[in-house]
Amino acid sequence: MMLMGGKANGQQIVPVAAIEDIRKGGRKDLFAKAGYKTLPGWSYRSMWWVSHNAHGAYAARGVYGQAIYIDPKAEMVIARFASYPVGANATIDPTSLPAYEAVAEHLLRLK
């Protein structure tokens, strides 16, 4: 539903304005002060982590590796179910985030 701008089965469920508000992200300058070293240039807004990358990717992130990573440009959603032994995404971001981006780039090459 997030990828589709708030629509499900052709019906608008979540207002477009709410989806756009999430996708624009928060203030990157304030986010940088929080010290998330593995998320340079990112921000946080309404429970979503926004990458501000060229694809407009954003994610819902839980502890122990759970994630929903959405890449609008690649029309991709990755749902990751995990139980990583450390309850901090910073330990897996250096491998997970580039992997998500690589899958998105591969999908775009297939188009």
C-alpha positions, 0 to 999 in steps of 0.5 A: 500500500505504501508503494502504491501511494496509499491504494489497495486494489485500486481504492485509496485507503491512506490519503495521498497527502499522508504518504507524501508527507512520510516520503519527504522525510524529516529534517536531515540536520536534526537526524544527523545529530542523533548519531546514526552513523550507518544512516548518513543523509537519512531522516525519520518521519512518522515511524519511517526511516527515509533514505533521501537517495536517488530512488526515494527509498524509505523503510520501517525498521524494527529491532533484531533486523526486521524491516520493510524496505520500499524503493519506489523507483524500482517498484520494489518492497522487501519484507525482512523477517529476522531474529538477529542476535543483536538488537541494533540495526547498526550492526547489520546496516553495512551489509543489509542496506547495500544489499537492498540497493543492489536488488533495486538496481538489478530490478531496474536493469531488467526493465 
